[in-house]
């Protein structure tokens, strides 16, 4: 049935024979019956909705989880010398709920539920009407303790991703949504509907623009993803209440759709979104997060006709590079049927202008612009430069989840995705011979997983299609079976035993690994050839080592800082022996030279076949560390991805304030970028989403020239708004990550002065240009407390922040602009005034981060 | 809820099921801001509050037993509050301290020990503490501690009531209780972020050790499984075998190995075994306390067959040091860890193996150890000894000096049938 026809058959309010509504309470259940459906609520579980039954077809949808969920704010108020704990979640089904049913008229009935949590009082009203499947609900919440958000959830095992019983998500008409256990969030207003094609039943949830909702989450999962049951989930999330004064009153309104057909779901969606504008750009989606210069690119444009009329529209595309360099990409015309959602492809060429870009689409109806939407992507030759870094591991590996996982990372502007602990043996087997295997690596001290070749290849393709570099993690550890097979390759303890790094028994099977004695050229070449074979099989675009070629230091680079005392005692602690009992320090008296030579060899063998393959490594990058191993440091950071795992914990006394952490990050970044490398700090764990600590930490990392490396668990538009900051960092990656940006040293600091507040933390850089130089200053607005991992109130907005720059002889300011992240990444021009030999600009407003760019010519 | 212990068979000398309010015999020495104790739903609910080392306690006099068994069930961080980020709850009996490290997630004991006994890697914890086993927060676990003050032996059981997770020797479980009288104390060490609740139930102290359960036979064979003795080729040969697995429990950044058995054989189990297999394991006291190794020596003299496997962690690579096993081994030269070699094509094989079984094909590693005078060289590869054996008292000790990726004898991985029939020790 086409949707236009549906308009006549299923007008907005579905026509049905009006009949009295009824309710019945028996055996701990409350049933509310309308002529179209029966809704059942469970008294023992806080009167949560447990089933919807269609009166006509007799088909029923059951909900294993449902109801309101309140997430308490979990940030520590005082510095605790540790990461945050998990926020506490208060569930409706745990509460003592009082229910009242009231008949408003013969055709309308309300169910009122009231309960209390330790964080406040809730009153929820459902409104049932005789002639419609739509159930309106309003939640009024008196918040008495810090709450970050609350949500209404419907979760059913009768719906799930494709495994023989296809569920389709409408109006998107997609078959999957979400990754692993995380759903995808969509902007409000919106109405979503899950429909099981075989069982021919469905349910929907939606909210209007004035509902108080921030997003609707959709999630589909199947048994083939390794879970015991299928799962379909819809949930409406409130706007954040994190900053509400206490106590405060908030409300959330949403609508359930009790059954119905896909055609009805388009009307439901229209009822949520309204018709203004009649055609809307739902999504602008460059297919990749990273394009090579000159690459032929595609951007998907999704349009939705929200009106009941045929619409002829025109869309125009443009690409914005640098600060505000606009390139027109042409126009397209299309016709949309009533309620039709259509996806168009806009081809374009990436061109030669590097760094982040904005792809903007404007929508015209009858010559008038009625909507515009934009998205950020990037153009570069080196994946670690424009975006952020993320990690996946076998704990979440399941066939069927690959597209969702890749999409989640695309939405977060990731350009490097490391796959952690994936191979049967980190040294001898990077090309598994079997379809299924159990990775054998150091993390199996903690967990064990199963991987399949199909999964890893499919994920690699899905990630690659989105312009994300898929990187193999290598720890350099030998697995237990190979320790016995190749004992000559092990490092030995003084007692003559192979050194075992870690081990455990999982499900009766023993796992253990030990560091290899891989310090000879021939073996290094063989290992590199195994990597080449693995690239051919799995399509790796890079690697990330968690080991090093330095003899006499622990295999895990995280422990390299423990070697800073190069005295005899330290050497003795790290000394290992080869198979014959010869001591490592005697075998390799010049560790730096040996390590650099071997690393160069490994990289050159791989580069012979794959010149663009990116080498990455975890590396201890303090000034002292770099000085101790100058040759190795240079080789390791040469156009590499460098993970600064040693800096990941801002609870440590050395890094636990904004200023200290920035000092260490910036120093490491400068040393690494001098060799063409790009640093990342991570894996960042434990920041609770949506708070100031998380936001400022991310901005601080970017401003230091470092990339955020983390497990990505949240989609766009969810409470975790990291994606907005990642988007900003990608759009203006030129001003965060260009290796040519050199930090001003202590003696140069007075060349750029800031007159605003002592809470503003500046990061000052200069970059030579053909005609002169650029000054880039990132201004971070610190909150009152200096501790990083602690709850912060939003810092006071700084207005009219004056920045003064000393001009060199013969220098003139060409232009100045400020780069701002909210609501979209944007570069705004600034006026420049001259004051003697200094140029001055005023940044009108600083919330958390503003970046000043001043271009100067001679 | 009844425990899986032996209370139904032996009359406890002290028992508290928390089915009724605490009796007056209990004495509470704790303020409200230190720790709280309430009986509710048939369990004792102990709430520990932030108050480092000033957490207060609840105690009751109990009979002083020289040989006894303490049993209880405990749920750590019962409400999963998120505040259990240090350590708080403890339960002391006599001189023995039992406590739970919430952050690490393990069960520990404390008994005064000499400075020389400090555990590797623990620099701030008191000497005398020892991690016994991992626990899971928020679920009930069953605990049992058996002690014999005269032998100085204490065995700690966790969920599995057959095999302890640790055994102590020569430690004073009674201490001052011998002349001051016994006390059982439940208290808080106070290292928590906020209130943390611990649930305790079925607490009982019984004289003697638990009798063997009906139908439970003593194992005829004990296999101490080493690092390289797992996988399908190391199958267990027959019924009546009790197998103990070694672990390398912590990340070792530097080249030093540390091992711990998941469970331990008790002296009683060893004293009844007819065959004991020592896998690819070091001979250190850390792996198996010397008193238990002495029990093995005694058992061999009384008629058991001890078989030692070669490997990457055993024999001359096994840090034999002062191991009591050295006095009964049929080989010497254990202080040369690098005396080993790979032989690509071993053979020709010569020997007097009781049942025919072919050694593994392919290359093998031989540990270069010298047979002691009077030892029987049961198998040679060329002139290299591969299997050496000797009678010790009424028993026998056999050493397998070679192995490959897998066992020396694929058909008989543990070597129990190949060398000497069990009927002819």
Interface residues (C-beta under 8 A of the other chain):
Chain A: X74 X80 X82 X85 X86 X88 X442 X445 X480 X481 X483 X484 X485 X487 X488 X491 X492 X493 X494 X495 X496 X497 X498 X499 X500 X501 X502 X503 X504 X505 X509 X510 X512 X554 X555 X556 X559 X562 X573 X574 X575 X576 X577 X580 X581
Chain B: X82 X85 X193 X227 X228 X230 X231 X245 X247 X248 X250 X251 X252 X253 X254 X255 X256 X257 X262 X282 X311 X312 X313 X316 X317 X318 X319 X337 X338 X340 X342 X365 X404 X405 X406
